[in-house]
Amino acid sequence: MRSRPGRIAAIVVGVIALLIGGLWIGQGLNLIRGSTMTGDRTWFYIGIVVAILGIVLLVLGLRRAGGRPTTRAD
């Protein structure tokens, strides 16, 4: 990801996905009450997937743009 807006978008979406995934994990494990999702293990597994995707987006967004420098023989 090389463009600044793309990196910022990846970071924002990654944070949101990580927070939502954490919420769903908590509800699936019956740690957060007050929803029809509470105690349903399905939401635990969905939350894990969403949280992992959030982490991947955060890593991609926080990596330096460009990676390794390239050398050109002109």
N, C-alpha and C positions, 0 to 999 in steps of 0.2 A: 504494500500500500504506500504510494508515494505522495499523493496529494494531501495537503493539510486538512481540507474539509472531509476527505474520506477517512483519515485517521481519527478526527474528532467524532465523526458519526459512529465509527466502530467502537470507540471508547464509551460513548453515551449509550449505545444499544447494548454493549457488553455489560455495563454497570446495571442497566435496567434488567437484563436477562438474569444476571447473577442474583439480584435482589428478589425477583419473582421466583426464580428457582429455589432460593433459600426459603422463601415463604411456603412454597408448595412442599418442600421437603419437611418443614416443620408441621404443616397440616397433615401430611401423609403419615408422619410418625406420632400423631396425636399430641404434639407439643403445643400447637396453636389451635385453640378451640373457637367455635362460633361459625362454622361453615359446614355445608354438606360434604366438603372434601375432607373434613377432619376424620382421621382414623382410617382413611381409604388408602391402602398401600400403592394403588395405581398412581396417585399424585406424588408419592415419594419417588417413584421411578421416573416419572415425567419431570419432576423437579431436578433430579440429578442430571438428566440430559440437558435441560435448559441451563442449569448452572454451569455445566461443562462448556456449552456453547458460549456462554457469557465470558468465561475465562479465556477461551480461544480468541474471541473478538477483542478482549482487553489486551492480550499479548500481541496480537496483530496491530492494534492501534497504537500501542506504546513502543513498539520496535522503531528504531531509527529508520528513516526513509533512505532508500538507496542500497542498503546492504553493503557488500564488498565493493570497493572501487574497481573500476575496469580500466585496463590499460589499452591504449590504441596505438598501433604502429602506423603513423601517418607518414 
